[in-house]
Amino acid sequence: MSYEDIQLVNNEAIHNFELVIEAYRAFIDYKQKGDKVYLIHTEVPVELKGKGAAEAIVEKTFIYLEEHNLKLVPLCTYVGLYLKRHPNWNRLLA
């Protein structure tokens, strides 16, 4: 499944990066201190599991961080695994 056309939303009020896919909300919970963004937890509804939604939201979040000159602090297990599979994104690490 392709998520290229789905816009990442930075819901600053609740500290979530969000993707709404097929009426379901996937999100990454974060905290920001200065130019560092701590990615705490990635959650994808069971209806989207196995469809690439987690990978899509992490990649879109990394693109957002890079575009906004922010540094990454990966606290989420899934984000850490994604970085191991895609080491080119290590350039964002704080």
trRosetta pair geometry for C-beta under 8 A, 3 or more apart (Angstrom, degrees):
i j d omega theta_ij theta_ji phi_ij phi_ji
1 51 5.0 9 21 180 139 95
1 52 5.5 -174 57 43 89 119
1 53 7.9 -5 82 -58 131 73
2 5 7.6 60 123 6 99 87
3 6 4.7 -51 -171 31 82 120
3 19 6.8 12 -170 -166 136 145
3 21 6.6 -47 -115 -100 114 125
3 52 7.0 -160 -14 113 117 107
3 53 7.1 117 -68 -114 148 57
3 56 3.9 43 49 -150 152 151
3 60 7.6 -86 118 -42 121 129
6 19 5.6 66 135 -157 128 102
6 20 7.2 -156 -161 64 117 57
6 21 6.1 -9 -121 -87 165 83
6 56 7.5 46 63 157 124 137
8 17 5.9 -9 -175 -174 109 100
8 18 7.2 140 -163 69 58 44
8 19 6.1 -41 -105 -76 63 85
8 57 7.2 130 -113 -139 104 65
8 60 4.0 170 -59 148 132 126
8 61 6.6 180 -151 -70 149 55
8 63 7.8 153 9 66 150 107
8 64 5.8 -111 100 -52 146 131
9 17 7.2 154 79 -161 49 49
9 18 4.5 -25 63 63 101 98
9 19 7.5 164 17 -78 83 35
9 20 7.7 25 4 -11 128 95
10 17 5.8 -22 -103 -105 62 72
10 18 7.9 177 -82 19 16 79
10 64 6.7 157 -62 -172 116 149
11 14 5.3 -7 126 45 114 92
11 15 7.5 -44 95 24 78 11
11 16 4.6 -1 58 64 112 90
11 17 7.5 179 21 -92 77 19
11 18 5.4 38 -12 -7 118 124
11 27 7.8 -40 31 -130 126 124
12 15 6.9 24 -158 -79 37 47
15 29 6.3 49 113 -163 96 66
15 30 5.4 -140 172 70 91 62
15 31 6.1 9 -162 -86 145 49
15 32 7.5 -160 -131 -2 102 87
16 27 4.3 -16 -169 -167 119 128
16 28 6.7 145 -157 69 64 44
16 29 5.8 -32 -98 -97 78 52
16 30 7.1 145 -102 18 27 83
17 27 6.4 151 76 -157 49 67
17 28 4.5 0 50 50 102 101
17 30 6.5 45 -12 -5 95 128
17 57 6.6 142 114 -178 107 98
17 60 7.5 173 164 100 126 98
17 61 4.7 95 121 -101 170 108
17 64 6.8 -179 -126 43 132 158
18 25 5.9 -26 -157 -161 111 97
18 26 7.1 145 -155 79 56 51
18 27 4.7 -19 -99 -100 73 92
18 57 7.9 -41 -157 -135 17 122
19 25 7.5 151 79 -152 45 49
19 26 4.8 -9 60 60 95 101
19 27 7.6 -173 23 -76 63 48
19 53 6.8 -170 87 -164 134 92
19 56 6.5 73 -94 111 176 110
19 57 4.8 -130 -1 -91 127 99
19 60 6.8 107 -71 48 121 153
20 23 7.0 2 177 -123 98 19
20 24 7.0 161 -156 76 59 33
20 25 5.4 -24 -101 -95 75 68
20 26 7.9 -178 -85 22 27 69
21 24 5.7 -31 71 63 72 87
21 26 6.3 10 15 -1 113 112
21 48 5.8 85 84 -110 127 136
21 51 7.8 174 139 104 145 133
21 53 5.6 -140 35 -116 160 118
21 56 7.9 92 -68 78 144 147
22 47 7.1 -131 95 131 126 121
22 48 7.1 166 45 -85 118 98
24 45 4.4 -110 -172 37 127 145
24 47 5.2 -167 -74 70 156 123
24 48 5.4 -164 93 -35 145 117
25 45 7.0 88 58 -30 50 118
26 42 7.8 10 176 -176 96 83
26 43 6.7 -169 -153 97 60 56
26 44 4.4 4 -122 -111 111 72
26 45 6.7 -110 -77 4 73 78
26 48 6.1 -86 -63 77 119 160
26 53 4.9 180 -58 157 160 119
26 54 6.9 -141 -165 -82 138 52
26 56 8.0 84 80 73 153 101
26 57 5.1 -136 119 -49 121 147
27 42 7.6 -171 100 -146 42 49
27 43 5.7 0 59 56 78 93
27 57 7.3 -148 -114 -164 14 152
28 39 5.5 -27 173 -150 124 101
28 40 7.7 138 173 47 74 63
28 41 7.0 169 -154 86 54 44
28 42 4.9 -19 -102 -99 83 73
28 43 7.8 167 -86 18 36 66
28 57 6.0 168 -29 143 105 118
28 58 7.1 113 -70 -89 140 61
28 61 5.6 -7 32 -78 153 157
28 76 6.9 -84 -147 -34 99 162
28 79 7.5 81 -137 -66 129 120
29 39 7.8 115 78 -165 51 53
29 40 4.6 -56 98 66 97 110
29 41 4.4 15 37 51 115 93
29 42 7.9 -142 17 -67 72 30
29 43 7.4 43 -19 -1 98 108
30 37 5.5 -1 -176 -178 134 94
30 38 6.0 151 -160 78 73 55
30 39 5.3 -33 -99 -103 98 50
30 40 6.0 174 -99 4 35 90
31 37 7.6 165 83 -156 40 52
31 38 4.6 -6 58 55 88 112
31 40 6.5 63 -4 -40 90 122
32 36 7.0 161 -153 87 58 51
32 37 5.0 -20 -101 -104 86 72
32 38 7.3 -166 -79 18 34 75
32 70 7.6 -55 -132 -146 114 134
33 36 5.3 -12 67 64 81 101
33 38 7.3 31 8 -14 97 110
35 69 6.7 -49 -149 124 122 82
35 70 5.4 -160 -175 -127 70 58
35 71 5.5 67 126 9 91 96
36 70 7.2 145 -106 -174 14 84
36 71 4.9 -35 -103 75 65 102
36 72 7.8 -172 -153 -59 67 3
36 73 5.4 38 -180 -19 108 118
36 94 4.9 27 -118 -92 107 150
37 65 5.9 -127 37 -112 141 115
37 70 5.0 40 -13 158 115 131
37 71 7.0 164 19 78 73 46
37 72 6.2 -29 67 -107 90 50
37 73 6.8 -177 86 25 39 81
38 73 4.4 -30 -101 77 69 115
38 75 5.6 29 -179 -8 93 123
39 42 7.4 16 168 -53 110 90
39 61 7.0 94 -103 142 132 149
39 72 6.7 -9 -6 -156 113 91
39 73 7.1 172 16 80 68 56
39 74 5.5 -14 55 -119 109 55
39 75 6.2 -178 81 35 53 76
39 76 5.0 -66 127 5 93 115
39 79 4.8 107 104 -64 137 168
40 75 5.1 -8 -112 77 48 125
40 76 5.9 77 122 -59 17 91
41 75 7.9 -40 -45 98 57 99
41 76 5.4 163 -94 -104 23 107
42 54 5.7 88 149 -146 134 98
42 57 6.7 150 -146 90 110 126
42 58 6.6 -22 -104 -69 148 98
42 76 5.1 92 -11 -179 89 150
42 78 4.5 -81 44 60 134 138
42 79 6.3 148 -30 -43 124 87
44 48 5.0 -108 174 84 103 114
44 49 6.1 134 109 -79 115 65
44 53 4.8 136 -139 94 130 120
44 54 4.8 -90 -33 -65 142 88
44 57 7.4 -172 -81 10 102 138
45 48 5.2 79 65 13 80 100
45 49 7.6 -118 104 -30 44 81
46 49 5.4 -27 -151 -7 43 120
48 51 5.1 -96 -169 44 62 123
48 53 4.0 12 158 -8 126 155
49 53 7.7 -72 -79 35 26 115
52 55 5.1 -55 -162 46 69 115
52 56 5.6 74 139 -29 85 103
53 56 5.6 -57 -146 36 31 114
53 57 6.4 25 160 -17 67 105
54 57 6.2 -57 -147 36 29 104
54 58 6.4 26 156 -16 64 108
54 78 5.9 -84 178 180 130 145
55 58 5.9 -59 -148 38 30 109
55 59 6.2 26 158 -16 66 110
55 82 6.8 161 -121 -115 69 116
56 59 6.0 -58 -145 39 28 108
56 60 6.2 23 159 -14 65 110
57 60 5.8 -54 -141 42 31 109
57 61 6.1 35 156 -23 64 107
58 61 5.7 -56 -148 36 29 112
58 62 6.4 31 153 -20 64 104
58 78 7.0 -136 -69 128 137 102
58 79 5.9 177 -129 -109 120 72
58 82 4.8 -113 143 -113 159 175
59 62 5.7 -52 -149 34 32 112
59 63 6.5 34 152 -19 64 103
59 82 7.8 -141 -57 -173 70 136
59 86 7.9 25 -95 59 94 176
60 63 5.6 -50 -149 35 35 114
60 64 6.4 40 150 -22 64 103
61 64 5.5 -51 -150 34 34 115
61 65 6.4 36 151 -20 66 103
62 65 5.6 -50 -147 34 33 112
62 66 6.4 32 154 -17 65 106
62 72 7.2 -8 -117 -75 79 144
62 89 5.2 -43 -153 -142 149 129
62 92 6.1 -139 -150 -20 90 163
63 66 5.8 -57 -149 38 30 111
63 67 6.2 29 155 -18 65 109
64 67 5.9 -59 -146 38 28 109
64 68 6.2 3 162 1 64 115
64 70 7.9 -7 121 37 73 128
65 68 6.2 -75 -146 50 25 96
65 70 4.3 -98 -155 72 76 104
65 71 7.5 167 178 -38 118 3
65 72 5.8 53 166 -65 165 95
65 92 5.6 66 111 -152 131 135
66 69 7.7 30 -175 -73 31 32
66 70 7.7 -83 -51 46 20 72
66 91 8.0 45 -106 97 113 109
66 92 6.2 -86 -73 -91 86 113
70 92 7.8 22 96 -161 66 103
71 92 6.3 159 -145 173 46 65
71 93 7.0 18 -171 144 90 19
71 94 3.8 95 145 -85 127 83
72 89 7.8 12 22 155 163 99
72 92 4.1 51 1 128 120 107
72 93 5.5 -57 71 -95 95 40
72 94 6.3 -156 66 -22 37 82
73 93 7.7 89 -89 -151 42 64
73 94 5.1 -21 -66 18 86 129
74 79 4.3 -155 -145 114 107 118
74 80 5.0 147 137 -71 131 71
74 83 6.1 -108 -39 -21 169 142
74 93 7.5 -53 -3 -110 101 90
75 79 7.6 40 52 52 39 132
76 79 4.0 81 72 7 104 109
76 80 6.8 -169 92 -9 55 84
77 80 5.6 -57 -153 35 32 114
77 81 6.5 30 152 -17 66 104
78 81 5.6 -53 -150 37 35 111
78 82 6.3 40 151 -23 66 104
79 82 5.5 -51 -149 33 33 116
79 83 6.6 36 151 -21 64 102
80 83 5.7 -52 -151 32 32 112
80 84 6.8 33 150 -20 63 102
81 84 5.6 -51 -152 32 36 113
81 85 6.6 27 153 -11 66 106
82 85 5.9 -62 -151 42 32 106
82 86 6.0 -19 164 28 70 110
82 89 7.5 -10 128 50 95 151
83 86 6.5 -77 -129 65 25 75
83 87 6.7 65 169 -100 65 48
83 89 5.8 -113 -118 79 74 111
83 90 6.2 97 -167 -76 106 76
83 93 7.9 76 -143 -67 144 111
84 87 7.0 7 -149 -68 24 84
86 89 5.1 43 117 0 103 112
87 90 5.2 -9 -172 -16 66 118
88 91 7.0 -18 165 -5 53 107
89 92 5.7 -24 174 13 75 114
90 93 5.3 -18 -168 -10 62 120
